């Protein structure tokens, strides 16, 4: 599988550039969830990052991606089908 070095902005991964696997279209996933384990047996804290364009060309097309920290977001629950009411 192919990966792409993607910068992270904000949150616990601020300033890091990590290799992220890309899909068949060459784009990384829309959300990136980072679990942070606890030593006292509590469930891990999940930090959610959302994909945003890193640079936008003169034509308005993104040329590269970055992940921005979203502290209020919940991790993705699965695909959003058109016939679901969520």
C-alpha positions in Angstrom: 0.0 0.0 0.0 1.1 3.5 -0.7 1.5 6.2 2.0 1.9 9.9 2.0 3.7 12.1 4.5 0.9 14.3 6.0 1.4 17.2 8.5 -0.7 17.4 11.6 -1.8 20.8 13.1 -3.0 21.2 16.7 -3.6 18.7 19.4 -1.1 16.2 20.7 0.5 15.6 17.3 1.0 19.3 16.5 4.0 19.9 14.2 4.5 16.2 13.3 4.6 14.7 9.9 3.5 11.1 9.8 3.1 8.7 6.9 -0.7 8.0 6.3 -2.0 5.3 4.1 -3.9 6.5 1.1 -6.8 4.8 -0.7 -7.3 3.8 -4.2 -8.0 7.4 -5.3 -4.7 8.6 -3.7 -6.4 10.5 -0.9 -5.9 9.9 2.8 -9.0 9.2 5.0 -11.3 12.1 5.9 -10.7 11.6 9.6 -7.7 10.3 11.6 -8.3 9.0 15.1 -5.4 8.8 17.6 -6.2 6.8 20.8 -4.3 7.8 23.9 -4.2 4.9 26.5 -4.5 5.5 30.2 -2.5 3.5 32.8 -5.4 3.2 35.3 -7.6 1.0 33.2 -10.0 3.7 31.9 -10.9 3.6 28.2 -8.5 5.4 25.9 -9.0 9.1 25.1 -9.6 9.5 21.3 -8.2 12.6 19.5 -9.9 13.3 16.2 -8.2 15.0 13.2 -10.1 16.2 10.1 -8.5 16.3 6.6 -8.2 19.8 5.1 -6.5 21.0 1.9 -2.9 22.0 2.6 -2.5 24.2 -0.4 -5.1 25.3 -3.0 -4.0 26.0 -6.6 -5.2 28.9 -8.7 -7.9 26.7 -10.1 -9.3 25.9 -6.6 -8.0 22.4 -6.6 -6.2 21.0 -3.5 -2.6 20.0 -3.9 -1.8 18.0 -0.8 -3.6 17.4 2.5 -3.1 18.2 6.2 -4.9 17.1 9.3 -6.3 19.7 11.7 -7.3 18.8 15.3 -11.0 18.9 16.0 -11.5 18.7 19.8 -15.3 18.7 19.7 -15.7 16.0 17.1 -16.8 12.4 17.8 -14.9 9.6 16.0 -16.6 8.3 12.8 -19.3 5.7 13.4 -19.4 4.2 9.9 -20.6 5.0 6.4 -23.5 7.5 6.1 -25.9 5.9 3.7 -28.4 8.1 1.9 -31.4 6.4 3.4 -30.3 6.9 7.1 -31.8 9.8 9.0 -28.6 10.6 11.0 
